[in-house]
């Protein structure tokens, strides 16, 4: 059973940092493009960042570029999202996702095959 489990969310003040982790199991996720999305209640899921299977290519949403960094450790089957200089508008549920088919990065949620349960990030002003 393929599974993605996020952790590391919480409450932080504006300007602070958090590191999210996504632990993968059940499949060879080291071969997959991995991504982070976020979603607020009543809104569509929004692309945040993605990383190629090798880690050599990364893509970011303009809203987080320069503040967030995605990385992966294939030996640990884990993907990370380091979030710095957090803003209240970063408050959302953050989801980890895996694309089991593509070798290039897509920013559309429908392209991703596996999803975690989400972790809440709340940034207070």
C-alpha positions as a Python dict, from the first residue, in 0.01 Angstrom:
ca = {
    (1, 'X'): (0, 0, 0),
    (2, 'X'): (155, 328, -112),
    (3, 'X'): (154, 585, 164),
    (4, 'X'): (272, 941, 219),
    (5, 'X'): (277, 1081, 572),
    (6, 'X'): (343, 1450, 639),
    (7, 'X'): (474, 1594, 964),
    (8, 'X'): (624, 1915, 1096),
    (9, 'X'): (331, 2151, 1075),
    (10, 'X'): (232, 2378, 1359),
    (11, 'X'): (183, 2734, 1479),
    (12, 'X'): (456, 2990, 1417),
    (13, 'X'): (482, 3367, 1427),
    (14, 'X'): (525, 3568, 1110),
    (15, 'X'): (891, 3572, 1008),
    (16, 'X'): (952, 3232, 1162),
    (17, 'X'): (1044, 2898, 1006),
    (18, 'X'): (911, 2545, 986),
    (19, 'X'): (1035, 2231, 814),
    (20, 'X'): (780, 1988, 680),
    (21, 'X'): (868, 1624, 616),
    (22, 'X'): (695, 1369, 397),
    (23, 'X'): (779, 1004, 460),
    (24, 'X'): (697, 770, 172),
    (25, 'X'): (646, 396, 185),
    (26, 'X'): (500, 111, -15),
    (27, 'X'): (651, 203, -354),
    (28, 'X'): (975, 318, -508),
    (29, 'X'): (910, 686, -449),
    (30, 'X'): (1274, 760, -521),
    (31, 'X'): (1179, 731, -891),
    (32, 'X'): (894, 980, -868),
    (33, 'X'): (855, 1354, -898),
    (34, 'X'): (750, 1476, -554),
    (35, 'X'): (565, 1796, -471),
    (36, 'X'): (405, 2005, -201),
    (37, 'X'): (65, 2166, -242),
    (38, 'X'): (-143, 2369, -1),
    (39, 'X'): (-512, 2428, 39),
    (40, 'X'): (-732, 2662, 239),
    (41, 'X'): (-1096, 2578, 319),
    (42, 'X'): (-1318, 2643, 17),
    (43, 'X'): (-1025, 2699, -217),
    (44, 'X'): (-854, 2487, -479),
    (45, 'X'): (-535, 2304, -400),
    (46, 'X'): (-241, 2531, -485),
    (47, 'X'): (102, 2425, -609),
    (48, 'X'): (390, 2518, -378),
    (49, 'X'): (703, 2335, -491),
    (50, 'X'): (822, 2020, -668),
    (51, 'X'): (1143, 1826, -712),
    (52, 'X'): (1260, 1577, -972),
    (53, 'X'): (1346, 1219, -880),
    (54, 'X'): (1717, 1298, -868),
    (55, 'X'): (1675, 1627, -683),
    (56, 'X'): (1848, 1805, -966),
    (57, 'X'): (1547, 2010, -1073),
    (58, 'X'): (1315, 2211, -852),
    (59, 'X'): (1021, 2437, -928),
    (60, 'X'): (850, 2687, -699),
    (61, 'X'): (535, 2895, -698),
    (62, 'X'): (616, 3264, -732),
    (63, 'X'): (457, 3329, -393),
    (64, 'X'): (716, 3116, -210),
    (65, 'X'): (1024, 3156, -430),
    (66, 'X'): (1324, 3266, -226),
    (67, 'X'): (1156, 3167, 103),
    (68, 'X'): (1084, 2795, 68),
    (69, 'X'): (1323, 2515, -29),
    (70, 'X'): (1223, 2165, -134),
    (71, 'X'): (1469, 1878, -99),
    (72, 'X'): (1466, 1500, -84),
    (73, 'X'): (1665, 1215, 65),
    (74, 'X'): (1596, 909, -150),
    (75, 'X'): (1783, 680, 89),
    (76, 'X'): (1526, 775, 354),
    (77, 'X'): (1229, 798, 114),
    (78, 'X'): (1164, 1144, 255),
    (79, 'X'): (1090, 1483, 102),
    (80, 'X'): (1129, 1808, 292),
    (81, 'X'): (993, 2159, 264),
    (82, 'X'): (1197, 2419, 450),
    (83, 'X'): (981, 2728, 499),
    (84, 'X'): (1148, 3052, 607),
    (85, 'X'): (1020, 3408, 647),
    (86, 'X'): (670, 3275, 690),
    (87, 'X'): (376, 3509, 634),
    (88, 'X'): (16, 3488, 759),
    (89, 'X'): (-93, 3417, 401),
    (90, 'X'): (110, 3094, 413),
    (91, 'X'): (-148, 2954, 657),
    (92, 'X'): (-296, 2643, 496),
    (93, 'X'): (-305, 2267, 510),
    (94, 'X'): (7, 2141, 330),
    (95, 'X'): (-3, 1819, 130),
    (96, 'X'): (273, 1601, -3),
    (97, 'X'): (216, 1440, -344),
    (98, 'X'): (387, 1195, -578),
    (99, 'X'): (369, 1171, -957),
    (100, 'X'): (425, 806, -1048),
    (101, 'X'): (413, 860, -1425),
    (102, 'X'): (593, 1176, -1535),
    (103, 'X'): (965, 1238, -1552),
    (104, 'X'): (916, 1615, -1575),
    (105, 'X'): (761, 1843, -1317),
    (106, 'X'): (398, 1945, -1343),
    (107, 'X'): (234, 2204, -1121),
    (108, 'X'): (-122, 2077, -1162),
    (109, 'X'): (-266, 1871, -878),
    (110, 'X'): (-450, 1637, -1115),
    (111, 'X'): (-115, 1505, -1245),
    (112, 'X'): (-25, 1357, -906),
    (113, 'X'): (-120, 1004, -813),
    (114, 'X'): (-52, 975, -443),
    (115, 'X'): (-134, 1216, -162),
    (116, 'X'): (-70, 1245, 207),
    (117, 'X'): (-332, 1336, 464),
    (118, 'X'): (-202, 1692, 510),
    (119, 'X'): (-44, 1889, 791),
    (120, 'X'): (-171, 2224, 920),
    (121, 'X'): (56, 2527, 908),
    (122, 'X'): (-66, 2838, 1089),
    (123, 'X'): (127, 3165, 1079),
    (124, 'X'): (19, 3431, 1326),
    (125, 'X'): (70, 3802, 1262),
}
